[in-house]
Amino acid sequence: MDELRKMIEAIGRAFEEFKAANDERLKAIEAKGSADPLLAEKVERINADLSQLGQMKNQLEGLETVLARAALPGGGITASEEEKARAEHRKAFASYFRKGIEAGLAELEVKAALTSSSDPDGGFTVPEELEATIDRVLATVSAMRGAATVRSIGTDTYKKLTSQGGSTSGWVGEQATRSETTAPTLAQIAINVKEVYAMPAATQTLLDDSAVDIEAWLADEVGIEFAEEEGQAFISGSGVEEPMGILSYSTVANASYAWGKLGYIATGEAAAFTDADKLIDLQHALKSGYRPGSAWMMADSIQAHVRKFKDGEGNYIWRPGLEPDAPDTLLGKPVLVDDNMNTISAGTYPIAYGNFARGYLIVDRIGIRVLRDPFSSKPYVLFYTTKRVGGGVVNYEAIKLLKVAAS
């Protein structure tokens, strides 16, 4: 896409302009003890422009992905009975959505293999394509959903066993006695799903308009709402009526790390973060086996902060992604931007680094449900839409945090 190429070129130019202006600012501070306020303002303006250009690049890349999916040929394959049932379900769901006609919809859910356990709030399961569209929106908005492992389940709880190590081995001679090795220590992790809801409203006139794509309308209305709620929960959720976020777990200085807590590296300053070497310490706090596939996670304001950092040889340690689908990187690893992460103040955790696919698990209970309500807010029709999702750390070794603290 020509627009994407132009955007990448603009990012490259902006980054070169940023480096030149920031280098000039740093030289002024070294020579005079302070920089010209106008120069400092210029650096911050270009810094903000870089963040905005990066967001626009991500949006263009997402659009390209959607267009590529839309271009896939149908292939002319004869539909199976289940596929035919799903087509019937889509048609019946549209009648329910537009006019409130429920006749036969529950039976079609069974035929189309879309049923989940009974829902006390009632409603009907959305068509498979609509659920997939909502999930795509969630993945593009929530940094954690895009980075973590995601599992679909049909129950309220997902359980797995995780090894904490502990098995022993050794070298022996060909005829030497083999002593019995100890068994590994296993920890059971249970992720319970929680319910998130959105309730968009539409006029009956809008619903009667056959030109309106109701599935796209609902996906747009609830997708962003779900994504924002999930994004907050995966970072700072309490685990009570919402998923458990990475910043809600108990923490410990990484030198004293123990299973069940997340290890952290302190900035060395009680309420500030100016030492770029702490990022190197944080990166190496993660065991080498987890570093392939690892990434940074931080708010956009923190990315702007670390963009100014240099290594000991004077090279900037943040680099823009100057290829299609190439992420911005910090010390060679991708940067995931999530504004639910902390800002810099005493005792906060503004940066996480880890292999989130191995460290954090998101579970989606199959079946997004919609309950049509034409009575509570006349003349509007409300669509009470619910989704069940859970999330939590499943490997405490795979995620490390930077803490704003003296030690």
matplotlib code that plots the C-alpha trace (Angstrom):
import matplotlib.pyplot as plt

x = [0.0, 1.4, 0.1, 2.0, 5.2, 4.8, 4.1, 7.2, 9.3, 7.7, 8.6, 12.2, 12.5, 10.9, 13.3, 16.4, 15.0, 14.3, 17.9, 19.4, 17.3, 17.8, 21.6, 21.6, 19.6, 22.0, 25.1, 23.5, 22.8, 26.4, 27.9, 25.6, 23.7, 20.4, 18.9, 17.0, 13.3, 12.4, 14.8, 13.4, 9.9, 10.9, 12.2, 9.0, 6.9, 8.9, 8.7, 4.9, 4.8, 6.8, 4.2, 1.3, 3.0, 3.6, -0.1, -1.1, 1.3, -0.3, -3.7, -2.7, -1.1, -4.4, -6.3, -4.1, -4.7, -8.4, -8.3, -6.1, -8.7, -11.5, -9.7, -9.5, -11.4, -14.4, -13.3, -16.7, -16.7, -20.1, -21.3, -21.7, -24.9, -23.4, -22.3, -25.9, -27.2, -24.9, -26.2, -29.7, -28.7, -27.2, -30.5, -32.6, -30.3, -30.7, -34.5, -34.2, -31.8, -33.9, -37.4, -37.2, -38.4, -37.1, -38.9, -36.6, -33.4, -32.6, -32.9, -30.7, -28.0, -27.9, -27.9, -25.1, -23.0, -23.0, -24.6, -22.8, -24.0, -27.3, -27.1, -29.3, -29.6, -31.0, -30.2, -28.8, -25.4, -24.1, -23.1, -19.6, -18.4, -19.6, -17.7, -14.6, -14.9, -15.2, -12.2, -10.1, -11.0, -10.1, -6.7, -5.8, -6.8, -5.5, -1.7, -1.9, -4.5, -2.2, 0.9, -0.5, -1.6, -5.4, -7.5, -11.2, -13.1, -16.6, -16.6, -16.2, -12.7, -9.4, -6.9, -3.3, -0.3, 2.9, 6.3, 8.3, 11.4, 12.8, 13.5, 17.2, 19.5, 23.2, 26.0, 26.8, 29.1, 27.9, 27.5, 27.2, 24.2, 21.5, 19.9, 16.3, 15.6, 13.2, 9.9, 9.3, 7.3, 4.0, 1.7, -1.9, -3.1, -6.8, -8.2, -11.9, -13.9, -15.6, -18.4, -17.9, -20.9, -21.8, -25.2, -25.3, -28.6, -30.2, -33.4, -35.9, -35.6, -31.9, -32.7, -35.4, -32.9, -31.9, -28.8, -27.3, -24.8, -26.0, -23.1, -20.6, -22.6, -22.7, -19.0, -18.0, -20.2, -19.2, -15.7, -14.0, -15.9, -14.9, -11.3, -11.0, -12.4, -10.2, -7.1, -7.4, -8.2, -5.2, -2.9, -4.4, -7.5, -8.1, -9.2, -12.5, -15.3, -12.6, -9.3, -6.2, -3.8, 0.0, 0.4, -1.9, 0.3, 2.7, 6.2, 9.7, 13.1, 14.4, 17.5, 15.0, 12.6, 10.3, 7.5, 4.1, 5.5, 6.8, 10.4, 11.3, 14.3, 14.4, 15.2, 17.6, 15.7, 12.8, 10.5, 12.3, 13.8, 16.8, 19.3, 19.0, 21.2, 18.3, 16.6, 19.5, 19.3, 15.6, 16.2, 18.8, 16.6, 14.6, 16.1, 17.7, 15.3, 12.4, 14.0, 13.2, 9.7, 10.0, 8.8, 8.5, 5.1, 4.6, 2.4, 2.9, 4.2, 6.9, 7.9, 8.4, 10.5, 12.8, 13.1, 15.6, 17.9, 21.3, 23.7, 27.3, 28.5, 26.0, 23.5, 19.8, 18.4, 14.9, 14.4, 11.3, 10.0, 10.9, 9.4, 5.8, 4.6, 8.0, 7.4, 9.3, 12.1, 13.9, 17.3, 16.3, 13.0, 9.5, 7.7, 4.0, 2.2, -0.6, -1.7, -3.1, 0.5, 1.7, 3.3, 6.5, 6.0, 7.2, 6.4, 4.9, 5.7, 5.8, 7.5, 7.0, 9.4, 8.8, 7.6, 3.9, 2.8, 4.4, 3.7, 0.1, -3.0, -6.3, -9.3, -12.4, -15.6, -17.1, -20.2, -20.9, -24.5, -27.0, -30.3, -32.6, -34.4, -37.0, -38.7, -36.3, -35.3, -38.0, -37.7, -34.3, -33.7, -30.9, -28.7, -27.3, -24.2, -22.1, -18.7, -17.0, -13.2, -10.5, -6.9, -3.9, -0.2, 0.6, 4.4, 5.9, 9.4, 8.4, 7.5, 9.6, 8.8, 10.6, 9.8, 10.3, 12.2, 15.6, 16.2]
y = [0.0, 3.3, 5.1, 2.7, 3.2, 7.0, 6.7, 4.6, 7.2, 10.0, 8.0, 7.6, 11.4, 12.3, 10.0, 11.5, 15.0, 13.9, 12.5, 15.7, 18.0, 15.8, 15.6, 19.4, 19.6, 17.2, 19.1, 22.4, 20.7, 19.4, 22.8, 25.2, 23.1, 23.7, 23.7, 26.5, 26.1, 26.4, 23.6, 21.4, 22.1, 21.2, 17.8, 17.1, 18.0, 15.7, 13.0, 13.3, 13.3, 10.0, 8.4, 9.6, 8.4, 5.0, 4.7, 5.6, 3.1, 0.4, 1.4, 1.2, -2.2, -3.4, -2.1, -4.0, -7.2, -6.8, -6.1, -9.2, -11.3, -9.9, -10.8, -14.5, -16.6, -18.6, -21.6, -22.8, -25.6, -27.2, -26.2, -28.9, -29.4, -27.5, -24.6, -24.5, -24.4, -21.5, -19.6, -20.2, -19.0, -15.8, -15.1, -15.9, -13.8, -10.9, -11.2, -11.3, -8.3, -6.1, -7.1, -9.2, -12.4, -15.3, -18.2, -21.1, -19.3, -21.4, -24.6, -23.2, -22.4, -26.2, -27.2, -24.7, -26.0, -22.5, -23.3, -22.8, -23.5, -21.8, -18.1, -16.9, -13.5, -15.0, -13.8, -15.6, -16.5, -14.2, -15.7, -17.1, -14.4, -11.6, -13.2, -13.5, -9.8, -8.7, -10.8, -9.1, -5.7, -6.9, -8.1, -4.8, -2.6, -4.7, -5.0, -7.9, -9.9, -9.5, -10.8, -13.4, -16.9, -17.1, -20.2, -20.8, -22.9, -24.2, -24.1, -21.4, -22.5, -23.4, -25.4, -26.4, -27.7, -25.7, -27.2, -25.1, -27.3, -29.6, -32.8, -33.9, -35.6, -36.4, -38.1, -41.8, -44.4, -47.2, -49.7, -47.4, -47.4, -44.9, -43.2, -42.3, -38.8, -36.5, -35.6, -32.1, -29.7, -28.9, -26.0, -26.0, -22.8, -22.1, -19.2, -18.4, -16.5, -13.3, -11.5, -8.2, -6.4, -3.6, -2.2, -0.2, 1.3, 1.8, 3.3, 1.0, 3.2, 2.2, -1.4, -1.3, 0.0, -3.1, -1.3, -1.2, -4.0, -4.9, -7.2, -4.5, -2.0, -4.3, -5.3, -1.6, -0.7, -3.5, -4.4, -1.2, -1.3, -4.9, -4.1, -1.2, -3.1, -6.1, -4.0, -2.4, -5.8, -7.6, -4.9, -3.9, -6.0, -7.2, -10.7, -10.0, -9.9, -9.2, -10.9, -10.6, -8.1, -8.4, -5.3, -6.8, -9.7, -9.7, -8.6, -9.2, -7.8, -10.1, -11.1, -12.7, -14.1, -16.9, -18.7, -17.0, -13.4, -11.3, -10.2, -6.5, -4.4, -1.0, 2.2, 3.2, 6.5, 7.0, 8.7, 8.9, 6.9, 8.3, 5.4, 3.6, 0.8, -0.4, -1.5, -3.7, -5.1, -5.7, -7.5, -9.8, -10.4, -12.6, -16.0, -16.4, -19.2, -16.8, -14.0, -15.3, -13.9, -11.4, -7.8, -4.6, -3.2, 0.4, 3.4, 5.7, 8.4, 6.0, 5.1, 8.8, 9.0, 6.0, 7.2, 9.7, 7.1, 6.2, 3.4, 3.9, 4.5, 7.3, 5.2, 5.5, 2.3, 2.9, 2.3, 2.8, 0.0, 1.1, -1.9, -3.0, -4.9, -4.2, -3.0, -0.3, -1.8, -1.1, -2.8, -4.9, -6.2, -5.1, -2.3, -3.0, 0.2, 0.0, 3.1, 1.1, 0.6, 2.9, 6.3, 7.2, 8.0, 6.5, 2.8, 2.3, -0.3, 1.6, -1.1, -4.8, -7.0, -10.7, -13.5, -12.7, -15.7, -18.0, -15.8, -14.7, -16.7, -15.3, -17.7, -16.9, -18.8, -19.7, -17.7, -13.9, -13.4, -10.6, -9.9, -7.5, -5.0, -2.7, -1.7, -0.1, 2.9, 3.7, 4.7, 3.0, -0.7, -1.8, -4.7, -6.2, -8.0, -10.2, -11.9, -14.2, -13.9, -14.6, -13.9, -14.4, -15.2, -18.8, -18.6, -16.2, -16.6, -15.2, -11.6, -9.0, -5.5, -2.2, -0.6, 3.2, 2.8, 3.5, -0.3]
z = [0.0, -1.1, 2.0, 4.3, 2.4, 2.7, 6.4, 7.0, 5.1, 7.3, 10.5, 9.3, 8.6, 11.9, 13.8, 12.2, 13.0, 16.6, 17.1, 15.7, 17.9, 21.0, 20.5, 20.3, 23.5, 25.3, 24.1, 25.5, 28.8, 29.0, 28.1, 29.9, 32.4, 30.6, 27.2, 25.3, 26.2, 22.6, 21.7, 24.5, 23.2, 19.7, 20.9, 22.7, 19.7, 17.4, 20.1, 20.1, 16.3, 16.3, 18.6, 16.5, 13.3, 14.9, 15.8, 12.2, 10.8, 13.0, 11.8, 8.1, 8.7, 10.3, 7.4, 5.0, 7.0, 6.8, 3.0, 2.5, 4.4, 2.3, -0.9, -0.1, -2.7, -1.6, -3.5, -4.4, -1.8, -1.2, 2.3, 4.9, 6.8, 9.7, 7.4, 6.0, 9.6, 10.4, 7.3, 8.5, 12.0, 10.6, 8.8, 11.9, 14.1, 11.7, 12.1, 15.9, 15.9, 13.6, 14.6, 17.8, 16.0, 18.1, 16.3, 15.8, 16.7, 19.8, 17.7, 15.0, 17.6, 18.4, 14.7, 14.0, 17.0, 18.6, 21.9, 25.2, 28.7, 29.7, 30.4, 33.3, 31.6, 28.4, 24.9, 21.9, 20.7, 17.9, 14.5, 14.3, 11.8, 14.1, 17.1, 14.9, 13.9, 17.5, 18.5, 15.8, 17.2, 20.6, 19.4, 17.7, 20.7, 23.6, 23.7, 26.1, 24.0, 21.0, 23.0, 25.4, 24.7, 24.1, 24.5, 23.8, 26.3, 26.8, 30.6, 33.3, 34.4, 32.6, 34.6, 33.7, 35.5, 35.3, 36.3, 38.8, 38.2, 40.8, 38.8, 39.0, 36.6, 36.3, 34.4, 35.1, 33.8, 31.5, 34.3, 37.3, 39.6, 38.7, 41.7, 41.5, 40.4, 42.2, 40.7, 39.3, 41.4, 39.7, 40.3, 39.3, 37.7, 37.4, 35.3, 35.9, 33.3, 34.2, 32.4, 30.6, 29.0, 26.7, 25.9, 22.6, 21.5, 18.1, 16.9, 15.2, 12.1, 11.9, 12.4, 9.7, 7.2, 5.2, 3.8, 7.3, 8.1, 11.6, 12.3, 11.5, 13.6, 16.6, 16.2, 16.1, 19.1, 21.5, 20.2, 21.4, 24.7, 25.3, 24.3, 26.6, 29.6, 28.9, 28.3, 31.7, 33.4, 31.9, 33.2, 36.6, 37.1, 40.7, 39.9, 41.5, 38.9, 36.4, 35.2, 37.3, 35.7, 35.7, 38.0, 40.6, 41.5, 44.5, 43.5, 44.9, 44.1, 41.3, 43.3, 45.8, 43.2, 44.2, 42.3, 42.8, 42.6, 39.8, 40.0, 39.6, 38.9, 40.7, 38.9, 41.7, 42.2, 44.6, 42.2, 38.8, 36.0, 34.2, 34.1, 30.8, 32.1, 34.3, 31.1, 30.3, 33.8, 33.4, 30.1, 31.6, 34.7, 32.3, 31.9, 28.4, 27.5, 27.6, 25.6, 22.1, 21.6, 24.4, 24.3, 26.3, 27.5, 28.5, 28.1, 25.1, 27.5, 28.8, 25.2, 24.6, 27.7, 26.9, 23.2, 24.5, 26.1, 24.6, 25.2, 26.3, 22.8, 22.1, 20.1, 20.6, 22.1, 20.8, 17.0, 14.8, 12.8, 9.2, 7.4, 7.0, 10.1, 11.8, 15.4, 17.1, 19.2, 22.4, 22.8, 19.9, 21.2, 20.2, 22.1, 22.9, 23.8, 26.4, 28.1, 31.0, 32.3, 35.1, 34.7, 36.5, 40.2, 43.4, 43.8, 40.4, 37.7, 34.4, 32.3, 31.9, 29.9, 29.2, 27.0, 27.4, 25.3, 27.9, 31.0, 30.6, 29.5, 28.3, 28.2, 26.1, 26.8, 23.5, 22.6, 22.8, 23.6, 22.8, 24.6, 22.7, 24.9, 23.2, 26.4, 28.9, 26.9, 24.3, 21.5, 21.5, 21.3, 23.7, 22.9, 26.2, 24.9, 27.1, 26.7, 29.2, 29.5, 32.1, 32.4, 34.6, 35.0, 34.4, 34.4, 36.9, 35.5, 32.1, 33.1, 34.9, 36.0, 36.3, 39.7, 40.4, 43.7, 45.1, 45.7]

ax = plt.figure().add_subplot(projection="3d")
ax.plot(x, y, z, "-o")
ax.set_aspect("equal")
plt.show()
